[in-house]
Amino acid sequence: HGEIRMNLQQLAPKIRGWLGQRLPVDVAEQFIDEQTHKPLPEATGFWHTFGSLSLFLFINQVVTGILLMVYYRPTTSTAFESIRFIMTKAHFGWFIRGLHAWGATLMILCVLIHMIRTFFMGAFKKPRELTWVLGVAIFGCTVTFGFTGYLLPWNQLSYWATTVGTEITGAIPFVGPYLRTLLRGGEGITGETLARFYVLHVVILPWALTALIAIHLFLMRVQGLATMEKVGEEKPIDQHKAVPFFPHHVLKEGVILCLLLGTLVTLIVVWPVELGEKADALVTPEGIKPEWYFLSTYQLLKYFPKTIGLFVSLIPQTLLLIWPFLDRTPERHPRKRPVSVTLGILALVLAIVFGIVGYLSERTITWRGQRYEIDVLGRPHRIEAAVPKAH
């Protein structure tokens, strides 16, 4: 073993010398050294790790997605059966599909938490407006990933949820019917729809998201993390109080990553991903609901006519995208931005409330021994117990 180690130690300088004659190795080493030892603001804490967690989960989606592609077949006659084969016969197929399915949910959650932290800490302000816009685009791309991947198992839930989701695009004035046909590849959800969603999910969206993440990371590393100081009054980071990126912050991210992995494995084992029944266009199941990240929008659309509801549902996304150009105050600290913080809290509360109402709507629940039927708008109606007839 000692001889092998000595040979490797002698080989490393030779490889570096060979590369140095052909590539600017010194420049690359200097860049890596600057980035790994770059000081971070004193306030950098665990809330700043969700960006890295999102990146890890994206890598998880890519790796597990490639493994699933080995057996998956994107046709209406084989998609469902190929997923069943993965879950029942392929070695660790159930685990890999669980990593992919739960990883998608956790990735959306981590990106959302990362954006919430950025908003309330005012980190989107000058000169980081473009970084925020790219972050919103990353969130939109991630959610679209979830939507396109939802159809691929070709089961009843995915089929009818996609039917409802694509039907909403038809409400867009003038171009709505054309967009719906473009998404579906026809009037209904068919094999053409499955093929288009598959191409979006495994070819177009991965490259688009990779490009967005690369530019986002580049801007973040160049601009650095925002402090709580006013815009234009940022002071150089105090080297004595700064948090070194390596090893301090990297170790912190490693601890959170271990907790994330534990959570991911626990979810896979305790709540395994079900396959359900194969898609049937002639049988409409009851209680079709979108995934949790669409529930608030799904419920909001019920209170307005289709076209008006579509525009109303786009208001939060539009405000989110252009918010750095609306909030022009120099303050970053949450206590000094009462209007923005209040609006942000109100938006979060409304999203949670609409999501809960959307989850409970169109079902029957029991509360303190009394049964209630929740209608489409989320209003509870008491179900009176039937009185037995006297003989």
DODREN-78801 format. One record per residue: y, x, z of N, C-alpha, C in turn. Coordinates in steps of 0.2 Angstrom, whole numbers, plus 2048, in hexadecimal, padded with zeros to 3 digits. Each point is the difference from the previous one (the first is absolute). Example, Ala and Ser with C-alpha at 12.3 -4.5 7.8 and 13.67 -1.06 7.14 Angstrom:
! residues 2
7E48428278067FC800806804800 8057FE7FC8068048018057FC803 
//
This chain:
! residues 391
7FA8048008067FC800806804800 8008068048068048008018037F9 7FB8027FC8018037FA8037FB7FB 7FE7FA8008027FA7FC8087FF802 8018008068077FF8028058067FD 7FD8068018048067FD8017FF7F9 7FB7FE7FC8018007F98057FA7FE 8007FB8048057FA7FF807803801 8018048068068038018038047FB 7FB8047FD8028047FA8027FD7FA 7FC7FA7FF8017FC7FA8067FC800 8037FE8058067FC8018068037FD 8018078028068037FD7FF8017F8 7FA8017FE7FF8017F98027FA7FC 7FE7FA8038017FA7FC8087FF800 8038018068077FF8018048057FB 7FE8067FF8038047FC7FF7FE7F8 7FA7FE7FF7FF7FD7F98047FA7FE 8017FC8058047FA7FF808802800 8018058048078028008038037FA 7FB8037FC8028037F98017FB7FB 7FE7F98018017FB7FB8047FA803 8007FF8068047FA803805803805 8057FC8028058028057FD7FE807 7FB8048027FD7FE806805801806 8048058008058018058057FA801 8027FD7FB8047FA8007FC7FA803 7FA7FF7FE7FC7FB8037FF801808 7FE8068027FF8018078067FF804 8068027FD8067FF8048027F9801 7FF7FC7FA8017F98017FB7FC805 7FA8028007FB7FD805802802807 8028078018028028068067FC803 8057FF7FB8067FC8027FF7F9802 7FB7FD7FD7FF7F98017FB7FF806 7FC8058017FB7FF806804802807 8058047FF8048028068077FD801 8017FB7FB8067FC8008027FC807 8058018038017FD8078027F87FE 7FD7FC8058027F98008047FE805 8047FB8008047FD8057FD7FF807 8048018057FD7FF8077FD7F9801 8027FB7FD7FE7F98017FA7FF7FC 7FD8057FC7FA7FE7FC7FA7FF805 7FD7FA7FF7FB7FE8047FA7FD7FD 7FC7FC8037FA7FD7FD8017FB7FB 8067FD8008027FB7FB8018037F9 8018078008018037FA7FA8027FD 7FA7FE8037FA8027FD7FD7FB7FB 8037FA8007FD7FB7FB8018027F9 8048047FE8018027F97FA8047FE 7FE8058047FA8047FF7FA7FC800 7FF7FB8057FA7FC8008007FC7FA 8057FD7FD8007FD7FA7FD8047FA 8038068007FD8057FB7F9801801 7FD8018067F98018017FC7FA7FD 8037FA8027FC7FA7FE8007FF7F8 8058037FD8017FF7F97FA8057FD 7FF8068037FB8057FE7F97FC801 8007FD8067F97FD8017FF7FA7FB 8057FD7FE7FF7FB7FB7FE8037F9 8038057FE7FE8047FA7F9802800 7FE8038067F98038007FB7FB800 8017FB8057FB7FA8008007FC7FA 8057FF7FD8017FD7FA7FC8037FA 8008078007FC8037FB7F97FF801 7FE8018067F97FF8027FD7F97FF 8047FB8017FE7F97FE8007FF7F8 8048047FD8007FF7F87F98027FD 7FC8048047FA8037FE7FB7FA7FE 8007FB8057FC7FA7FF8037FA7FE 8077FF8008037FA7FF8007FF7F8 7FF7FA7FE8007FE7F98057FA7FF 8068017FD8057FB7FF7FF7FA7FB 7FB7FD8017FF7FA7FB7FE7FA805 8017FA7FD7FF7FA8047F87FF802 7FC8037FC7F97FF8017FD806805 8048058017FD806803804802806 8067FE8018058028057FD7FE807 7FE7FA8017FE7FE8067F9803802 7FC8017FB7F9803802801807801 8058037FD801808801803801807 8047FB8028028018077FB7FF805 7FC7FB7FF7FA7FF8047FB805800 7FF8047FB7FC8067FF803805805 8068017FF8048058047FF7FF808 8007FA8028007FE8077F9800803 7FB7FF7FB7F97FF8037FB8067FE 8028037FB7FB8057FD803807800 8068017FE8038077FF800803807 7FF806800800804807807800802 8017FD8068077FF8048057FD7FB 7FD7FB7FC8057FD7FC8047FB804 7FD7FC8058037FC804806803804 7FF8078028058038048068027FB 7FE8027FA8058037FB8057FA7FE 7FC7FA7FF8047FA7FE8057FE806 7FD8018068047FE806806805801 7FF8067FF8058058008067FE7FB 7FE7FD7FA8047FF7FB8047F9801 7FC7FB8038037FA801805800806 7FD8038068058008068058057FF 7FF8067FC8058057FF8067FD7FC 7FE7FB7FB8067FD7FD8047FC805 7FD7FC8048047FC805804805805 7FD8058028048058058058047FC 7FF8017FA8058047FC8067FB7FF 8007FA7FE8057FB800804800807 7FC8008058037FF807804806802 7FD8067FE8038078028078007FC 7FF7FF7F98078007FC8057FB803 7FE7FA8028047FC803804802806 7FC8038058028038068058067FE 7FE8047FC8048057FE8077FE7FD 8007FA7FC8077FE7FE8047FD805 7FC7FC8058047FD806803806804 7FD8058018028068048078037FC 7FF8007FA8068037FC8067FB800 7FE7FA8008067FB800804800807 7FC8008058037FF807803807802 7FE8057FD8038078028068027FB 8017FB7FB8058027FC7FF8067FB 7FA8027FF7FE8057FC8017FF7F9 8027FA7FE8017FF7F98078017FD 8048028058078017FE8018077FC 8068007FD8028067FC7FE806804 7FD8057FD7FE8017F87F97FD7FE 7FD7FC8047F97FE7FF7FF7F97FD 8057FE7FD7FF7F97FD7FA8007FB 8008057FB7FB8007FB7F9801804 7FF8048057FA8008047FE7F9802 8057FC8037FE7FA8027FE7FB7FA 8038007FB7FE7FC7FA7F98027FD 7FF8068007F98037FE7FB7FD806 8028008067FB7FD8057FF7F97FF 8057FC7FE7FF7F97FF7FB7FF7FA 8018047FB7FC8007FA7F9802802 7FF8058047F98028027FD7FA804 8047FC8047FD7FA8047FE7FB7FB 8047FF7FB7FF7FB7FB7FA8017FC 7FF8077FE7FA8027FC7FA800804 8008018077FB8008047FD7F8801 8057FC8017FE7F98007FD7FD7F9 8038037FB7FD7FE7F97F9803800 7FE8068037FA8028007FB7FB803 8027FE8067FC7FB8047FF7FA7FC 8057FD7FC7FF7FA7FC7FB8017FA 8018067FD7FB8017FA7F9801802 8008048067F98018027FC7FA803 8047FB8027FD7FA8037FB7FD7FC 8028007F97FC7FC7FB7F98047FF 8008068007FA8047FE7F97FE802 8007FE8077F97FE8027FD7FA7FC 8057FC7FD7FE7FA7FC7FC7FB804 8037FF8077FD7FA8048047FA800 7FE7FB8038047FA800807801803 8018038068068018038058047FB 7FD8067FD8058047FC8027FC7FA 7FB7FC7FD8017FC7FA8067FB801 7FF7FC8058057FB801807802803 7FF8068048078028028048037FA 7FC8047FC8048027FA8027FB7FB 7FD7FA8008027FA7FC8077FE803 8007FF8068067FE8048068057FF 7FE8078018058057FF8038007F9 7FC8007FB8028017F98047F97FE 7FE7FB8038047F97FE807801802 8028038068078018028048037FB 7FD8057FC8058037FB8027FB7FA 7FC7FB8008027FB7FA8067FC802 8028018068067FC8028078047FE 7FF8067FE8068047FE8037FC7FA 8067FF8008037FD7FA8008047F9 7FE7FC7FB8008037F97FA8047FF 7FF8068047FB8057FF7FA7FF804 8007FB8057FA7FF8057FA7FF7FC 7FF7FB7FC7FA7FE7FC7FD8077FD 8048037FD7FE8067FC7FE806805 8038018057FE8048057F97FE803 7FF7FA8017FA7FE8037FA8017FB 8017FE7FA7FB8027FA7FF807800 8058048017FF8087FF7FC802806 8017FD8067FC8038067F97FD7FF 7FF7FA7FE7F97FD7FF7FC8027FA 8048017FB7FD8027F97FD7F97FD 8047FB8027FE7F97FE8027FB804 7FE7FA8008027FA8047FD800807 7FA8038017FD8008067FE807802 7FC8008067FE8068037F98017FD 8008057FB7F98027FD7FF807800 7FB8027FC7FE8078008068047FD 8047FE7FC8068037FE805802805 8007FB8058058018067FD806804 7F98008017FD8058048018077FD 7FF8007FA8018067FC807803801 8057FC7FF807802801802802807 7FD7FC8058018028077FD807802 7FA8017FD7FD8068018038067FD 8037FF7FA8048067FD806801804 8047FB8028058018057FF803806 7FA7FE8037FE8038077FE807800 7FC8027FA7FD8078008048057FC 8047FD7FC8038057FB808800801 8037FA7FF808800800803801806 7FD7FC8058038008077FF807804 7FA8037FF8008068048048067FD 8018007F98058057FE8077FF802 8027F97FF8077FE802801802808 7FB7FE804801801807800808802 7FC8047FC8008078018078037FE 8037FE7FB8078027FE8057FE805 8007FA8028057FE8057FF804807 7FA8018027FF8038068028087FF 7FF8037FB8028077FE807801801 8047FB7FC8078008008037FF807 7FD7FB8048027FE8067FF806805 7FA8038007FF8068048058067FF 8018017F98058057FE8077FF803 8027FA8008077FF802800800808 7FB7FE8037FF800807800807803 7FD8057FC7FF8078038078037FE 8037FF7FB8078037FE8057FD805 8007FA8018067FD8047FE801808 7FA8008017FE8008078017FA804 7FD7FF8068017FA8048077FF802 8017F98008077FE802801801808 8058018028028008088037FA801 8027FF8078047FA8028088017FF 8028057FD8078018008037FD7FA 8067FF8008047FC7FB7FF8037F9 8017FC7FB7FF8037F98068047FF 7FF8067FD8058057FF802805806 7FD7FE8068018048067FA803803 7FB8017FC7FA803802801807801 7FD8028068018078027F98047FF 8018067FE7F98047FF7FC7FF806 7F98007FF7FB7FF805800806804 8017FF8077FF8058057F9803800 8008077FE7F98038007FD800807 8038008057FD8008077FD7F9802 8037FB7FD7FE7F98027FC7FD7FA 8008037FB7FC7FD7FA7F8800801 7FD7FB7FC7F98008017FD8037FA 7FC8068007FD8037FB7FB7FC7FC 8018007F97FB7FC7FC7F9802801 7FF8078007FA802802800805806 7FC8008057FA7FB8008027FA804 8067FF8038017FA8057FF7FA7FD 8047FE7FA8007FA7FD7FA7FF7FD 7FD8057FD7F97FF7FC7FB7FE805 8008038067FB7FE8058017F9803 8067FE8008027F98027FD7FB7FB 8018027F97FD7FC7FB7F9800800 7FD8068027F88008007FD7FB806 8048008057FE7FB8068007F97FD 8057FE7FD8017F97FE7FB7FF7FA 7FF8057FC7FB7FF7FB7F97FF802 7FE8038067F97FF8038007F9803 8057FE8038017F98027FF7FB7FA 8038017FB8007FC7FA7F88007FD 7FD8068007F98007FD7FC7FC805 8018018077FC7FC8048017F87FF 8067FE7FF8027F97FF7FC7FE7FA 8018047FA7FD7FE7FA7F87FF800 7FD8058047F87FF8007FF7FA805 8037FF8057FF7FA8048017FA7FD 8057FF7FB8017FA7FC7FA7FF7FC 7FE8067FD7FA7FF7FB7FA7FE803 7FE8028067FA7FE8048017F9803 8057FF8038017FA8048017FA7FB 8058017FB8017FB7FC7FF8027F9 7FA8007FE7FE8037F98037FB7FB 8018037FA8037FC7FA7FA7FC7FD 8027F98007FB7FC7FD8017FF7F9 7FA7FF7FC8007FF7F98017F97FE 7FD7FB8048017F97FE7FC7FE7FA 8027FA7FD7FC7FD7FB8048027F9 7FC8007FB8028027F98057FB7FE 8058027FC8057FC7FD7FD7FB7FC 8037F98017FE7FB7FC8067FC7FF 8027FF7F98067FD7FE7FF7F8801 7FA7FE8017FF7F88018007FE807 8008058058007FE807806803804 8047FC8028068028047FF800807 8008068037FF8008088067FE803 7FF7FE8078067FE804803805803 8068008028048048048018077FD 8018007F98028077FD806802802 8018068038068038028008077FD 8068037FF8018077FE7FF805806 8008067FE800805806806800804 7FF8038068057FF8058078027FE 8008057FC8078027FE8037FC7FB 7FD7FB7FD8037FB7FC8017F9803 7FE7FF8078007FA8038077FD801 8048048028077FE8018037FD7FA 8008047FA8027FE7FA7FD7F97FE 7F98008017FC7FA7FE8027FA803 8028018078027FA8038077FE7FF 8058057FE8077FE7FF8007FC7F9 7FC8027FB8007FD7FA7FE7F8800 7FD7FE8067FE7F98018067FB801 8068038038057FC8028067FF7FA 7FE8037FA8057FF7FB7FC7FE7F9 8047FD7FC7FD7FF7F97FE8077FD 7FB8007FC7FD8077FE8058057FD 8047FE7FC8058057FD805802805 8037FC8048058028057FC804806 7FA7FE8027FC8048057FF8077FD 7FF8017FA7FF8077FD806804801 8067FD7FF806804801802801807 7FE7FB8048018018077FC806803 7FA8007FE7FB8058028028077FE 8048007FB8028077FD806803804 8037FB8048068038037FF805805 7FB7FF8057FF8068047FE8077FD 7FC7FF7FB7FE8077FC8068037FD 8057FC7FD8068027FD804803805 8017FD8068048038057FE806802 7F98008017FD8078038018057FB 8007FF7F98018057FB807803800 8057FC8018078027FF803801807 7FD7FF806803800806804807801 7FE8067FE8048068018077FF7FD 8017FC7FB8067FF7FC8047FB803 7FD7FC8058047FA803802803807 7FC8038048028038068038067FF 8078008008048067FE803803807 7FE7FE8068038038067FD807801 8048048037FD8078017FB800806 8007FB8047FC8018067F87FF7FE 7FC8048047F98007FF7FD7FD806 8028018067FD7FE8067FF7F8800 7FB7FE8027FF7F88008057FD804 8028038068047FC8058078007FD 8028047FB8068007FC8007FC7FA 7FB7FD7FE7FF7FC7FA7FE7F9802 8037FC8047FE7FA8027FE7FB7FB 8047FF7FB7FF7FB7FA7FA8027FC 7FF8067FE7FA8027FC7F97FF805 8018028067FA8008047FE7F9802 8057FC8017FF7F98017FD7FC7FA 8028027FA7FD7FD7FA7F98027FF 7FF8078017F98038007FB7FC804 8027FF8077FC7FD8057FF7F97FD 8057FC7FE7FF7F97FE7FB8007FA 8018057FB7FB8007FA7F9801803 7FF8058047F98018037FD7FA803 8047FC8057FE7FA8037FE7FB7FB 8057FF7FB7FE7FB7FB7FA8017FC 7FF8067FE7FA8027FD7FA7FF804 8008028067FA7FF8057FF7F8801 8057FC8018007F98017FD7FD7F9 8038017FB7FD7FD7F97F98027FF 7FE8078027F98027FF7FB7FC804 8027FF8077FC7FC8047FF7F97FE 8067FD7FE8007F97FE7FB8007F9 8018057FC7FC8007FA7F9800801 7FE8048057F98018027FD7FA803 8047FC8047FE7FA8048007FA7FB 8048007FB8017FA7FC7F97FE7FC 8007FA7FF7FA7FD7FC7F9801804 8008008067FA8008048007FC806 7FB7FF8037FF7FC8077FF805805 8047FF8067FF8058058007FC807 7FD8038057FF7FD806805803806 8047FC8038058038057FF7FC806 7FE8038067FF7FD8067FC7FA800 7FA8007FC7FC7FB8008027FA7FB 8058017FC8037FB7FC8008037F9 7FD7FC7FB8008037F98067FE7FC 8038057FC8067FE7FC7FE8037F9 8037FC7FB8008027F98068027FE 8008067FE8078047FD8017FE7F9 8057FD7FE8017FF7F98038067FC 8017FE7FA8028067FB807803803 8047FC8038078038027FF803807 7FA8008037FF8038078027FB805 8007FA7FF8017FB8057FA7FD803 7FF8008077FA7FE8038007F9800 7FA7FD7FF7FF7F88017FA7FF804 8017FD8067FA7FF8047FB7FB7FD 7FA8028017FA7FC7FE7FD7FC806 8017FA7FF7FE7FB8067F88007FF 7FD8008067F98008017FE7F87FE 7FB8007FC7FD7F97FE7FE7FC806 8027FA8017FE7FC8057F97FC7FE 7FB8018047F97FD7FE8017F9800 7FD7FD7FB8007F88007FB7FD805 8037FB8037FC7FC8057FB7FC7FD 7FA8008037FA7FC7FD8007F9803 
//
